[in-house]
Amino acid sequence: MKIVLLLVVTLLCELTVLAQQYSIFKQNGRYGYSSRGKTVIPPTYEYATHFSEQRALVKQNNLWGYIDSTGNWVVPPTFHSEYFLMSGWDI
């Protein structure tokens, strides 16, 4: 059990480090994320911010939401303004 817990903690730490190493790039008017020159999250967003606390604020179809370091939605794009998402809500 201790070994499993240690593996889970190690994996989570590695994901955090990877998310912090992502660079934003723009291709054909869309934003995506890369790491060490390789695309890790395809350029599908109208706008994208850097990752913070394992999340990034992105805009898709004129709506704002948060993605995780794998590109999965943590908060689906349902907000018309990024202000509400950046104003300190605990997500």
PDB file of N, CA, C and O in Angstrom, chain B, residues numbered from 101:
ATOM      1  N   MET B 101       0.821  -1.195   0.000  1.00  0.00           N
ATOM      2  CA  MET B 101       0.000   0.000   0.000  1.00  0.00           C
ATOM      3  C   MET B 101       0.863   1.255   0.000  1.00  0.00           C
ATOM      4  O   MET B 101       0.543   2.220  -0.695  1.00  0.00           O
ATOM      5  N   LYS B 102       1.940   1.260   0.759  1.00  0.00           N
ATOM      6  CA  LYS B 102       2.830   2.412   0.797  1.00  0.00           C
ATOM      7  C   LYS B 102       3.471   2.651  -0.569  1.00  0.00           C
ATOM      8  O   LYS B 102       3.676   3.794  -0.976  1.00  0.00           O
ATOM      9  N   ILE B 103       3.782   1.567  -1.267  1.00  0.00           N
ATOM     10  CA  ILE B 103       4.401   1.694  -2.584  1.00  0.00           C
ATOM     11  C   ILE B 103       3.419   2.324  -3.575  1.00  0.00           C
ATOM     12  O   ILE B 103       3.801   3.188  -4.364  1.00  0.00           O
ATOM     13  N   VAL B 104       2.168   1.896  -3.533  1.00  0.00           N
ATOM     14  CA  VAL B 104       1.150   2.445  -4.422  1.00  0.00           C
ATOM     15  C   VAL B 104       0.963   3.934  -4.148  1.00  0.00           C
ATOM     16  O   VAL B 104       0.890   4.734  -5.080  1.00  0.00           O
ATOM     17  N   LEU B 105       0.887   4.301  -2.892  1.00  0.00           N
ATOM     18  CA  LEU B 105       0.735   5.702  -2.519  1.00  0.00           C
ATOM     19  C   LEU B 105       1.932   6.513  -3.006  1.00  0.00           C
ATOM     20  O   LEU B 105       1.761   7.611  -3.534  1.00  0.00           O
ATOM     21  N   LEU B 106       3.122   5.991  -2.836  1.00  0.00           N
ATOM     22  CA  LEU B 106       4.329   6.673  -3.288  1.00  0.00           C
ATOM     23  C   LEU B 106       4.315   6.859  -4.805  1.00  0.00           C
ATOM     24  O   LEU B 106       4.711   7.915  -5.298  1.00  0.00           O
ATOM     25  N   LEU B 107       3.870   5.858  -5.541  1.00  0.00           N
ATOM     26  CA  LEU B 107       3.791   5.958  -6.999  1.00  0.00           C
ATOM     27  C   LEU B 107       2.782   7.023  -7.431  1.00  0.00           C
ATOM     28  O   LEU B 107       3.038   7.789  -8.360  1.00  0.00           O
ATOM     29  N   VAL B 108       1.644   7.067  -6.754  1.00  0.00           N
ATOM     30  CA  VAL B 108       0.623   8.062  -7.080  1.00  0.00           C
ATOM     31  C   VAL B 108       1.147   9.476  -6.817  1.00  0.00           C
ATOM     32  O   VAL B 108       0.973  10.364  -7.650  1.00  0.00           O
ATOM     33  N   VAL B 109       1.776   9.685  -5.684  1.00  0.00           N
ATOM     34  CA  VAL B 109       2.325  10.999  -5.344  1.00  0.00           C
ATOM     35  C   VAL B 109       3.396  11.390  -6.353  1.00  0.00           C
ATOM     36  O   VAL B 109       3.442  12.542  -6.785  1.00  0.00           O
ATOM     37  N   THR B 110       4.248  10.463  -6.729  1.00  0.00           N
ATOM     38  CA  THR B 110       5.298  10.732  -7.711  1.00  0.00           C
ATOM     39  C   THR B 110       4.706  11.127  -9.058  1.00  0.00           C
ATOM     40  O   THR B 110       5.175  12.071  -9.692  1.00  0.00           O
ATOM     41  N   LEU B 111       3.684  10.410  -9.493  1.00  0.00           N
ATOM     42  CA  LEU B 111       3.033  10.719 -10.759  1.00  0.00           C
ATOM     43  C   LEU B 111       2.410  12.108 -10.742  1.00  0.00           C
ATOM     44  O   LEU B 111       2.547  12.862 -11.706  1.00  0.00           O
ATOM     45  N   LEU B 112       1.730  12.451  -9.660  1.00  0.00           N
ATOM     46  CA  LEU B 112       1.110  13.776  -9.551  1.00  0.00           C
ATOM     47  C   LEU B 112       2.161  14.884  -9.565  1.00  0.00           C
ATOM     48  O   LEU B 112       1.953  15.934 -10.173  1.00  0.00           O
ATOM     49  N   CYS B 113       3.272  14.652  -8.903  1.00  0.00           N
ATOM     50  CA  CYS B 113       4.355  15.639  -8.897  1.00  0.00           C
ATOM     51  C   CYS B 113       4.929  15.826 -10.302  1.00  0.00           C
ATOM     52  O   CYS B 113       5.223  16.949 -10.712  1.00  0.00           O
ATOM     53  N   GLU B 114       5.086  14.728 -11.032  1.00  0.00           N
ATOM     54  CA  GLU B 114       5.607  14.810 -12.390  1.00  0.00           C
ATOM     55  C   GLU B 114       4.644  15.558 -13.298  1.00  0.00           C
ATOM     56  O   GLU B 114       5.085  16.339 -14.142  1.00  0.00           O
ATOM     57  N   LEU B 115       3.333  15.340 -13.149  1.00  0.00           N
ATOM     58  CA  LEU B 115       2.357  16.060 -13.958  1.00  0.00           C
ATOM     59  C   LEU B 115       2.412  17.552 -13.670  1.00  0.00           C
ATOM     60  O   LEU B 115       2.273  18.364 -14.585  1.00  0.00           O
ATOM     61  N   THR B 116       2.610  17.917 -12.423  1.00  0.00           N
ATOM     62  CA  THR B 116       2.722  19.324 -12.053  1.00  0.00           C
ATOM     63  C   THR B 116       3.931  19.947 -12.715  1.00  0.00           C
ATOM     64  O   THR B 116       3.839  21.047 -13.260  1.00  0.00           O
ATOM     65  N   VAL B 117       5.055  19.270 -12.677  1.00  0.00           N
ATOM     66  CA  VAL B 117       6.275  19.787 -13.289  1.00  0.00           C
ATOM     67  C   VAL B 117       6.089  19.909 -14.792  1.00  0.00           C
ATOM     68  O   VAL B 117       6.502  20.909 -15.379  1.00  0.00           O
ATOM     69  N   LEU B 118       5.479  18.916 -15.431  1.00  0.00           N
ATOM     70  CA  LEU B 118       5.251  18.968 -16.877  1.00  0.00           C
ATOM     71  C   LEU B 118       4.367  20.141 -17.251  1.00  0.00           C
ATOM     72  O   LEU B 118       4.658  20.844 -18.219  1.00  0.00           O
ATOM     73  N   ALA B 119       3.302  20.368 -16.514  1.00  0.00           N
ATOM     74  CA  ALA B 119       2.397  21.471 -16.822  1.00  0.00           C
ATOM     75  C   ALA B 119       3.125  22.805 -16.733  1.00  0.00           C
ATOM     76  O   ALA B 119       2.844  23.710 -17.518  1.00  0.00           O
ATOM     77  N   GLN B 120       4.044  22.940 -15.804  1.00  0.00           N
ATOM     78  CA  GLN B 120       4.774  24.184 -15.651  1.00  0.00           C
ATOM     79  C   GLN B 120       5.778  24.382 -16.777  1.00  0.00           C
ATOM     80  O   GLN B 120       6.202  25.510 -17.028  1.00  0.00           O
ATOM     81  N   GLN B 121       6.165  23.314 -17.456  1.00  0.00           N
ATOM     82  CA  GLN B 121       7.138  23.404 -18.533  1.00  0.00           C
ATOM     83  C   GLN B 121       6.483  23.630 -19.890  1.00  0.00           C
ATOM     84  O   GLN B 121       7.199  23.803 -20.877  1.00  0.00           O
ATOM     85  N   TYR B 122       5.172  23.637 -19.983  1.00  0.00           N
ATOM     86  CA  TYR B 122       4.486  23.821 -21.247  1.00  0.00           C
ATOM     87  C   TYR B 122       4.669  25.252 -21.738  1.00  0.00           C
ATOM     88  O   TYR B 122       4.623  26.205 -20.961  1.00  0.00           O
ATOM     89  N   SER B 123       4.874  25.377 -23.023  1.00  0.00           N
ATOM     90  CA  SER B 123       4.942  26.679 -23.673  1.00  0.00           C
ATOM     91  C   SER B 123       3.706  26.844 -24.536  1.00  0.00           C
ATOM     92  O   SER B 123       3.215  25.882 -25.127  1.00  0.00           O
ATOM     93  N   ILE B 124       3.209  28.066 -24.604  1.00  0.00           N
ATOM     94  CA  ILE B 124       2.066  28.359 -25.462  1.00  0.00           C
ATOM     95  C   ILE B 124       2.602  28.654 -26.864  1.00  0.00           C
ATOM     96  O   ILE B 124       3.602  29.355 -27.020  1.00  0.00           O
ATOM     97  N   PHE B 125       1.927  28.112 -27.884  1.00  0.00           N
ATOM     98  CA  PHE B 125       2.283  28.462 -29.249  1.00  0.00           C
ATOM     99  C   PHE B 125       1.019  28.762 -30.042  1.00  0.00           C
ATOM    100  O   PHE B 125      -0.077  28.329 -29.684  1.00  0.00           O
ATOM    101  N   LYS B 126       1.193  29.508 -31.121  1.00  0.00           N
ATOM    102  CA  LYS B 126       0.062  29.885 -31.963  1.00  0.00           C
ATOM    103  C   LYS B 126       0.295  29.340 -33.369  1.00  0.00           C
ATOM    104  O   LYS B 126       1.370  29.498 -33.947  1.00  0.00           O
ATOM    105  N   GLN B 127      -0.735  28.699 -33.897  1.00  0.00           N
ATOM    106  CA  GLN B 127      -0.640  28.121 -35.238  1.00  0.00           C
ATOM    107  C   GLN B 127      -1.985  28.310 -35.940  1.00  0.00           C
ATOM    108  O   GLN B 127      -3.023  27.900 -35.421  1.00  0.00           O
ATOM    109  N   ASN B 128      -1.964  28.923 -37.102  1.00  0.00           N
ATOM    110  CA  ASN B 128      -3.192  29.180 -37.861  1.00  0.00           C
ATOM    111  C   ASN B 128      -4.247  29.914 -37.032  1.00  0.00           C
ATOM    112  O   ASN B 128      -5.440  29.627 -37.138  1.00  0.00           O
ATOM    113  N   GLY B 129      -3.799  30.860 -36.208  1.00  0.00           N
ATOM    114  CA  GLY B 129      -4.717  31.663 -35.422  1.00  0.00           C
ATOM    115  C   GLY B 129      -5.256  30.987 -34.170  1.00  0.00           C
ATOM    116  O   GLY B 129      -6.113  31.550 -33.489  1.00  0.00           O
ATOM    117  N   ARG B 130      -4.777  29.805 -33.857  1.00  0.00           N
ATOM    118  CA  ARG B 130      -5.227  29.065 -32.665  1.00  0.00           C
ATOM    119  C   ARG B 130      -4.038  28.814 -31.740  1.00  0.00           C
ATOM    120  O   ARG B 130      -2.889  28.748 -32.178  1.00  0.00           O
ATOM    121  N   TYR B 131      -4.346  28.677 -30.447  1.00  0.00           N
ATOM    122  CA  TYR B 131      -3.305  28.460 -29.440  1.00  0.00           C
ATOM    123  C   TYR B 131      -3.307  27.013 -28.958  1.00  0.00           C
ATOM    124  O   TYR B 131      -4.350  26.368 -28.852  1.00  0.00           O
ATOM    125  N   GLY B 132      -2.102  26.530 -28.671  1.00  0.00           N
ATOM    126  CA  GLY B 132      -1.918  25.194 -28.110  1.00  0.00           C
ATOM    127  C   GLY B 132      -0.715  25.217 -27.180  1.00  0.00           C
ATOM    128  O   GLY B 132      -0.167  26.279 -26.884  1.00  0.00           O
ATOM    129  N   TYR B 133      -0.312  24.052 -26.728  1.00  0.00           N
ATOM    130  CA  TYR B 133       0.797  23.944 -25.786  1.00  0.00           C
ATOM    131  C   TYR B 133       1.819  22.936 -26.297  1.00  0.00           C
ATOM    132  O   TYR B 133       1.475  21.915 -26.891  1.00  0.00           O
ATOM    133  N   SER B 134       3.092  23.256 -26.045  1.00  0.00           N
ATOM    134  CA  SER B 134       4.167  22.351 -26.435  1.00  0.00           C
ATOM    135  C   SER B 134       5.128  22.183 -25.262  1.00  0.00           C
ATOM    136  O   SER B 134       5.154  22.987 -24.331  1.00  0.00           O
ATOM    137  N   SER B 135       5.904  21.127 -25.339  1.00  0.00           N
ATOM    138  CA  SER B 135       6.941  20.860 -24.349  1.00  0.00           C
ATOM    139  C   SER B 135       8.151  20.297 -25.078  1.00  0.00           C
ATOM    140  O   SER B 135       8.061  19.282 -25.768  1.00  0.00           O
ATOM    141  N   ARG B 136       9.259  20.958 -24.917  1.00  0.00           N
ATOM    142  CA  ARG B 136      10.510  20.546 -25.567  1.00  0.00           C
ATOM    143  C   ARG B 136      10.342  20.407 -27.082  1.00  0.00           C
ATOM    144  O   ARG B 136      10.886  19.496 -27.706  1.00  0.00           O
ATOM    145  N   GLY B 137       9.571  21.338 -27.653  1.00  0.00           N
ATOM    146  CA  GLY B 137       9.408  21.364 -29.096  1.00  0.00           C
ATOM    147  C   GLY B 137       8.347  20.433 -29.660  1.00  0.00           C
ATOM    148  O   GLY B 137       8.127  20.411 -30.871  1.00  0.00           O
ATOM    149  N   LYS B 138       7.688  19.665 -28.805  1.00  0.00           N
ATOM    150  CA  LYS B 138       6.652  18.735 -29.267  1.00  0.00           C
ATOM    151  C   LYS B 138       5.285  19.213 -28.778  1.00  0.00           C
ATOM    152  O   LYS B 138       5.140  19.661 -27.641  1.00  0.00           O
ATOM    153  N   THR B 139       4.294  19.111 -29.649  1.00  0.00           N
ATOM    154  CA  THR B 139       2.940  19.496 -29.280  1.00  0.00           C
ATOM    155  C   THR B 139       2.382  18.519 -28.252  1.00  0.00           C
ATOM    156  O   THR B 139       2.396  17.307 -28.467  1.00  0.00           O
ATOM    157  N   VAL B 140       1.892  19.049 -27.133  1.00  0.00           N
ATOM    158  CA  VAL B 140       1.283  18.196 -26.105  1.00  0.00           C
ATOM    159  C   VAL B 140      -0.222  18.426 -26.011  1.00  0.00           C
ATOM    160  O   VAL B 140      -0.971  17.526 -25.633  1.00  0.00           O
ATOM    161  N   ILE B 141      -0.660  19.634 -26.357  1.00  0.00           N
ATOM    162  CA  ILE B 141      -2.089  19.949 -26.440  1.00  0.00           C
ATOM    163  C   ILE B 141      -2.252  20.713 -27.756  1.00  0.00           C
ATOM    164  O   ILE B 141      -1.699  21.802 -27.912  1.00  0.00           O
ATOM    165  N   PRO B 142      -3.007  20.149 -28.700  1.00  0.00           N
ATOM    166  CA  PRO B 142      -3.122  20.752 -30.032  1.00  0.00           C
ATOM    167  C   PRO B 142      -3.687  22.176 -30.001  1.00  0.00           C
ATOM    168  O   PRO B 142      -4.422  22.535 -29.080  1.00  0.00           O
ATOM    169  N   PRO B 143      -3.345  22.978 -30.998  1.00  0.00           N
ATOM    170  CA  PRO B 143      -3.828  24.361 -31.069  1.00  0.00           C
ATOM    171  C   PRO B 143      -5.295  24.427 -31.484  1.00  0.00           C
ATOM    172  O   PRO B 143      -5.617  24.491 -32.670  1.00  0.00           O
ATOM    173  N   THR B 144      -6.167  24.412 -30.495  1.00  0.00           N
ATOM    174  CA  THR B 144      -7.609  24.447 -30.753  1.00  0.00           C
ATOM    175  C   THR B 144      -8.294  25.616 -30.050  1.00  0.00           C
ATOM    176  O   THR B 144      -9.514  25.761 -30.134  1.00  0.00           O
ATOM    177  N   TYR B 145      -7.528  26.437 -29.367  1.00  0.00           N
ATOM    178  CA  TYR B 145      -8.104  27.493 -28.544  1.00  0.00           C
ATOM    179  C   TYR B 145      -7.948  28.863 -29.193  1.00  0.00           C
ATOM    180  O   TYR B 145      -6.951  29.130 -29.863  1.00  0.00           O
ATOM    181  N   GLU B 146      -8.932  29.724 -28.993  1.00  0.00           N
ATOM    182  CA  GLU B 146      -8.879  31.092 -29.498  1.00  0.00           C
ATOM    183  C   GLU B 146      -7.903  31.944 -28.689  1.00  0.00           C
ATOM    184  O   GLU B 146      -7.348  32.920 -29.194  1.00  0.00           O
ATOM    185  N   TYR B 147      -7.701  31.565 -27.436  1.00  0.00           N
ATOM    186  CA  TYR B 147      -6.747  32.234 -26.564  1.00  0.00           C
ATOM    187  C   TYR B 147      -6.351  31.254 -25.476  1.00  0.00           C
ATOM    188  O   TYR B 147      -7.136  30.380 -25.108  1.00  0.00           O
ATOM    189  N   ALA B 148      -5.141  31.391 -24.959  1.00  0.00           N
ATOM    190  CA  ALA B 148      -4.667  30.479 -23.909  1.00  0.00           C
ATOM    191  C   ALA B 148      -3.714  31.216 -22.981  1.00  0.00           C
ATOM    192  O   ALA B 148      -2.961  32.091 -23.409  1.00  0.00           O
ATOM    193  N   THR B 149      -3.757  30.850 -21.704  1.00  0.00           N
ATOM    194  CA  THR B 149      -2.838  31.410 -20.720  1.00  0.00           C
ATOM    195  C   THR B 149      -1.884  30.320 -20.245  1.00  0.00           C
ATOM    196  O   THR B 149      -2.082  29.137 -20.523  1.00  0.00           O
ATOM    197  N   HIS B 150      -0.856  30.735 -19.532  1.00  0.00           N
ATOM    198  CA  HIS B 150       0.090  29.766 -18.976  1.00  0.00           C
ATOM    199  C   HIS B 150      -0.570  28.966 -17.857  1.00  0.00           C
ATOM    200  O   HIS B 150      -1.538  29.413 -17.243  1.00  0.00           O
ATOM    201  N   PHE B 151      -0.036  27.788 -17.607  1.00  0.00           N
ATOM    202  CA  PHE B 151      -0.559  26.946 -16.535  1.00  0.00           C
ATOM    203  C   PHE B 151      -0.177  27.516 -15.181  1.00  0.00           C
ATOM    204  O   PHE B 151       0.931  28.013 -14.984  1.00  0.00           O
ATOM    205  N   SER B 152      -1.113  27.433 -14.260  1.00  0.00           N
ATOM    206  CA  SER B 152      -0.906  27.817 -12.876  1.00  0.00           C
ATOM    207  C   SER B 152      -1.716  26.856 -12.019  1.00  0.00           C
ATOM    208  O   SER B 152      -2.911  26.669 -12.247  1.00  0.00           O
ATOM    209  N   GLU B 153      -1.080  26.261 -11.055  1.00  0.00           N
ATOM    210  CA  GLU B 153      -1.743  25.281 -10.193  1.00  0.00           C
ATOM    211  C   GLU B 153      -2.403  24.172 -11.018  1.00  0.00           C
ATOM    212  O   GLU B 153      -3.525  23.752 -10.735  1.00  0.00           O
ATOM    213  N   GLN B 154      -1.689  23.715 -12.032  1.00  0.00           N
ATOM    214  CA  GLN B 154      -2.090  22.591 -12.887  1.00  0.00           C
ATOM    215  C   GLN B 154      -3.290  22.898 -13.780  1.00  0.00           C
ATOM    216  O   GLN B 154      -3.913  21.974 -14.304  1.00  0.00           O
ATOM    217  N   ARG B 155      -3.626  24.173 -13.964  1.00  0.00           N
ATOM    218  CA  ARG B 155      -4.749  24.558 -14.818  1.00  0.00           C
ATOM    219  C   ARG B 155      -4.337  25.731 -15.702  1.00  0.00           C
ATOM    220  O   ARG B 155      -3.465  26.527 -15.354  1.00  0.00           O
ATOM    221  N   ALA B 156      -4.998  25.807 -16.859  1.00  0.00           N
ATOM    222  CA  ALA B 156      -4.790  26.958 -17.740  1.00  0.00           C
ATOM    223  C   ALA B 156      -6.150  27.473 -18.186  1.00  0.00           C
ATOM    224  O   ALA B 156      -7.060  26.700 -18.482  1.00  0.00           O
ATOM    225  N   LEU B 157      -6.264  28.767 -18.228  1.00  0.00           N
ATOM    226  CA  LEU B 157      -7.485  29.424 -18.678  1.00  0.00           C
ATOM    227  C   LEU B 157      -7.421  29.526 -20.199  1.00  0.00           C
ATOM    228  O   LEU B 157      -6.453  30.056 -20.744  1.00  0.00           O
ATOM    229  N   VAL B 158      -8.443  29.022 -20.886  1.00  0.00           N
ATOM    230  CA  VAL B 158      -8.472  29.052 -22.340  1.00  0.00           C
ATOM    231  C   VAL B 158      -9.843  29.509 -22.839  1.00  0.00           C
ATOM    232  O   VAL B 158     -10.851  29.418 -22.140  1.00  0.00           O
ATOM    233  N   LYS B 159      -9.835  30.001 -24.074  1.00  0.00           N
ATOM    234  CA  LYS B 159     -11.077  30.463 -24.704  1.00  0.00           C
ATOM    235  C   LYS B 159     -11.354  29.584 -25.923  1.00  0.00           C
ATOM    236  O   LYS B 159     -10.479  29.371 -26.762  1.00  0.00           O
ATOM    237  N   GLN B 160     -12.581  29.080 -26.006  1.00  0.00           N
ATOM    238  CA  GLN B 160     -12.984  28.250 -27.134  1.00  0.00           C
ATOM    239  C   GLN B 160     -14.440  28.572 -27.478  1.00  0.00           C
ATOM    240  O   GLN B 160     -15.298  28.598 -26.595  1.00  0.00           O
ATOM    241  N   ASN B 161     -14.713  28.813 -28.750  1.00  0.00           N
ATOM    242  CA  ASN B 161     -16.058  29.179 -29.209  1.00  0.00           C
ATOM    243  C   ASN B 161     -16.601  30.406 -28.462  1.00  0.00           C
ATOM    244  O   ASN B 161     -17.776  30.462 -28.100  1.00  0.00           O
ATOM    245  N   ASN B 162     -15.714  31.385 -28.243  1.00  0.00           N
ATOM    246  CA  ASN B 162     -16.055  32.635 -27.544  1.00  0.00           C
ATOM    247  C   ASN B 162     -16.450  32.439 -26.086  1.00  0.00           C
ATOM    248  O   ASN B 162     -17.047  33.335 -25.490  1.00  0.00           O
ATOM    249  N   LEU B 163     -16.135  31.303 -25.507  1.00  0.00           N
ATOM    250  CA  LEU B 163     -16.421  31.035 -24.095  1.00  0.00           C
ATOM    251  C   LEU B 163     -15.128  30.643 -23.389  1.00  0.00           C
ATOM    252  O   LEU B 163     -14.216  30.094 -24.008  1.00  0.00           O
ATOM    253  N   TRP B 164     -15.056  30.930 -22.090  1.00  0.00           N
ATOM    254  CA  TRP B 164     -13.863  30.672 -21.291  1.00  0.00           C
ATOM    255  C   TRP B 164     -14.063  29.476 -20.369  1.00  0.00           C
ATOM    256  O   TRP B 164     -15.165  29.233 -19.877  1.00  0.00           O
ATOM    257  N   GLY B 165     -12.976  28.729 -20.139  1.00  0.00           N
ATOM    258  CA  GLY B 165     -12.973  27.616 -19.203  1.00  0.00           C
ATOM    259  C   GLY B 165     -11.537  27.268 -18.829  1.00  0.00           C
ATOM    260  O   GLY B 165     -10.596  27.920 -19.282  1.00  0.00           O
ATOM    261  N   TYR B 166     -11.373  26.245 -18.006  1.00  0.00           N
ATOM    262  CA  TYR B 166     -10.049  25.787 -17.574  1.00  0.00           C
ATOM    263  C   TYR B 166      -9.791  24.382 -18.093  1.00  0.00           C
ATOM    264  O   TYR B 166     -10.690  23.541 -18.112  1.00  0.00           O
ATOM    265  N   ILE B 167      -8.537  24.132 -18.521  1.00  0.00           N
ATOM    266  CA  ILE B 167      -8.102  22.786 -18.882  1.00  0.00           C
ATOM    267  C   ILE B 167      -7.021  22.339 -17.913  1.00  0.00           C
ATOM    268  O   ILE B 167      -6.385  23.157 -17.249  1.00  0.00           O
ATOM    269  N   ASP B 168      -6.821  21.022 -17.843  1.00  0.00           N
ATOM    270  CA  ASP B 168      -5.700  20.490 -17.059  1.00  0.00           C
ATOM    271  C   ASP B 168      -4.518  20.245 -17.992  1.00  0.00           C
ATOM    272  O   ASP B 168      -4.584  20.577 -19.175  1.00  0.00           O
ATOM    273  N   SER B 169      -3.451  19.675 -17.474  1.00  0.00           N
ATOM    274  CA  SER B 169      -2.219  19.507 -18.248  1.00  0.00           C
ATOM    275  C   SER B 169      -2.331  18.453 -19.344  1.00  0.00           C
ATOM    276  O   SER B 169      -1.396  18.281 -20.127  1.00  0.00           O
ATOM    277  N   THR B 170      -3.452  17.750 -19.414  1.00  0.00           N
ATOM    278  CA  THR B 170      -3.666  16.787 -20.508  1.00  0.00           C
ATOM    279  C   THR B 170      -4.614  17.350 -21.562  1.00  0.00           C
ATOM    280  O   THR B 170      -4.864  16.705 -22.580  1.00  0.00           O
ATOM    281  N   GLY B 171      -5.145  18.552 -21.323  1.00  0.00           N
ATOM    282  CA  GLY B 171      -6.070  19.163 -22.260  1.00  0.00           C
ATOM    283  C   GLY B 171      -7.528  18.860 -21.961  1.00  0.00           C
ATOM    284  O   GLY B 171      -8.416  19.291 -22.697  1.00  0.00           O
ATOM    285  N   ASN B 172      -7.782  18.126 -20.894  1.00  0.00           N
ATOM    286  CA  ASN B 172      -9.167  17.835 -20.499  1.00  0.00           C
ATOM    287  C   ASN B 172      -9.748  19.026 -19.753  1.00  0.00           C
ATOM    288  O   ASN B 172      -9.043  19.739 -19.039  1.00  0.00           O
ATOM    289  N   TRP B 173     -11.041  19.223 -19.934  1.00  0.00           N
ATOM    290  CA  TRP B 173     -11.700  20.352 -19.277  1.00  0.00           C
ATOM    291  C   TRP B 173     -11.859  20.107 -17.779  1.00  0.00           C
ATOM    292  O   TRP B 173     -12.390  19.077 -17.364  1.00  0.00           O
ATOM    293  N   VAL B 174     -11.398  21.055 -16.979  1.00  0.00           N
ATOM    294  CA  VAL B 174     -11.634  21.060 -15.540  1.00  0.00           C
ATOM    295  C   VAL B 174     -12.904  21.871 -15.277  1.00  0.00           C
ATOM    296  O   VAL B 174     -13.754  21.483 -14.475  1.00  0.00           O
ATOM    297  N   VAL B 175     -13.008  22.985 -15.960  1.00  0.00           N
ATOM    298  CA  VAL B 175     -14.217  23.815 -15.970  1.00  0.00           C
ATOM    299  C   VAL B 175     -14.560  24.009 -17.446  1.00  0.00           C
ATOM    300  O   VAL B 175     -13.833  24.708 -18.151  1.00  0.00           O
ATOM    301  N   PRO B 176     -15.641  23.412 -17.926  1.00  0.00           N
ATOM    302  CA  PRO B 176     -15.995  23.522 -19.347  1.00  0.00           C
ATOM    303  C   PRO B 176     -16.192  24.981 -19.761  1.00  0.00           C
ATOM    304  O   PRO B 176     -16.522  25.822 -18.925  1.00  0.00           O
ATOM    305  N   PRO B 177     -15.995  25.283 -21.033  1.00  0.00           N
ATOM    306  CA  PRO B 177     -16.131  26.656 -21.501  1.00  0.00           C
ATOM    307  C   PRO B 177     -17.588  27.102 -21.516  1.00  0.00           C
ATOM    308  O   PRO B 177     -18.324  26.832 -22.465  1.00  0.00           O
ATOM    309  N   THR B 178     -17.989  27.785 -20.459  1.00  0.00           N
ATOM    310  CA  THR B 178     -19.367  28.246 -20.324  1.00  0.00           C
ATOM    311  C   THR B 178     -19.449  29.719 -19.952  1.00  0.00           C
ATOM    312  O   THR B 178     -20.548  30.269 -19.876  1.00  0.00           O
ATOM    313  N   PHE B 179     -18.319  30.366 -19.720  1.00  0.00           N
ATOM    314  CA  PHE B 179     -18.307  31.747 -19.256  1.00  0.00           C
ATOM    315  C   PHE B 179     -18.002  32.702 -20.408  1.00  0.00           C
ATOM    316  O   PHE B 179     -17.108  32.446 -21.216  1.00  0.00           O
ATOM    317  N   HIS B 180     -18.744  33.793 -20.477  1.00  0.00           N
ATOM    318  CA  HIS B 180     -18.543  34.781 -21.534  1.00  0.00           C
ATOM    319  C   HIS B 180     -17.387  35.719 -21.230  1.00  0.00           C
ATOM    320  O   HIS B 180     -16.899  36.405 -22.128  1.00  0.00           O
ATOM    321  N   SER B 181     -16.943  35.762 -19.986  1.00  0.00           N
ATOM    322  CA  SER B 181     -15.844  36.632 -19.592  1.00  0.00           C
ATOM    323  C   SER B 181     -14.851  35.863 -18.750  1.00  0.00           C
ATOM    324  O   SER B 181     -15.227  35.054 -17.902  1.00  0.00           O
ATOM    325  N   GLU B 182     -13.577  36.125 -18.993  1.00  0.00           N
ATOM    326  CA  GLU B 182     -12.541  35.484 -18.184  1.00  0.00           C
ATOM    327  C   GLU B 182     -12.470  36.097 -16.798  1.00  0.00           C
ATOM    328  O   GLU B 182     -11.865  35.510 -15.901  1.00  0.00           O
ATOM    329  N   TYR B 183     -13.068  37.260 -16.600  1.00  0.00           N
ATOM    330  CA  TYR B 183     -12.998  37.947 -15.316  1.00  0.00           C
ATOM    331  C   TYR B 183     -13.501  37.060 -14.178  1.00  0.00           C
ATOM    332  O   TYR B 183     -12.874  36.989 -13.121  1.00  0.00           O
ATOM    333  N   PHE B 184     -14.609  36.398 -14.387  1.00  0.00           N
ATOM    334  CA  PHE B 184     -15.189  35.568 -13.325  1.00  0.00           C
ATOM    335  C   PHE B 184     -14.283  34.396 -12.966  1.00  0.00           C
ATOM    336  O   PHE B 184     -14.230  33.976 -11.810  1.00  0.00           O
ATOM    337  N   LEU B 185     -13.576  33.877 -13.952  1.00  0.00           N
ATOM    338  CA  LEU B 185     -12.691  32.758 -13.693  1.00  0.00           C
ATOM    339  C   LEU B 185     -11.378  33.187 -13.069  1.00  0.00           C
ATOM    340  O   LEU B 185     -10.721  32.390 -12.398  1.00  0.00           O
ATOM    341  N   MET B 186     -10.986  34.438 -13.280  1.00  0.00           N
ATOM    342  CA  MET B 186      -9.717  34.915 -12.760  1.00  0.00           C
ATOM    343  C   MET B 186      -9.875  35.684 -11.451  1.00  0.00           C
ATOM    344  O   MET B 186      -8.884  36.150 -10.888  1.00  0.00           O
ATOM    345  N   SER B 187     -11.098  35.822 -10.963  1.00  0.00           N
ATOM    346  CA  SER B 187     -11.325  36.694  -9.808  1.00  0.00           C
ATOM    347  C   SER B 187     -11.248  35.978  -8.462  1.00  0.00           C
ATOM    348  O   SER B 187     -11.755  36.482  -7.460  1.00  0.00           O
ATOM    349  N   GLY B 188     -10.620  34.811  -8.435  1.00  0.00           N
ATOM    350  CA  GLY B 188     -10.373  34.167  -7.162  1.00  0.00           C
ATOM    351  C   GLY B 188     -11.365  33.074  -6.783  1.00  0.00           C
ATOM    352  O   GLY B 188     -11.394  32.633  -5.634  1.00  0.00           O
ATOM    353  N   TRP B 189     -12.166  32.640  -7.727  1.00  0.00           N
ATOM    354  CA  TRP B 189     -13.035  31.508  -7.428  1.00  0.00           C
ATOM    355  C   TRP B 189     -12.199  30.288  -7.105  1.00  0.00           C
ATOM    356  O   TRP B 189     -11.162  30.065  -7.730  1.00  0.00           O
ATOM    357  N   ASP B 190     -12.624  29.511  -6.157  1.00  0.00           N
ATOM    358  CA  ASP B 190     -11.916  28.281  -5.805  1.00  0.00           C
ATOM    359  C   ASP B 190     -12.480  27.133  -6.629  1.00  0.00           C
ATOM    360  O   ASP B 190     -13.536  26.582  -6.315  1.00  0.00           O
ATOM    361  N   ILE B 191     -11.758  26.784  -7.687  1.00  0.00           N
ATOM    362  CA  ILE B 191     -12.224  25.743  -8.604  1.00  0.00           C
ATOM    363  C   ILE B 191     -11.500  24.451  -8.325  1.00  0.00           C
ATOM    364  O   ILE B 191     -11.750  23.447  -8.992  1.00  0.00           O
TER     365      ILE B 191
END
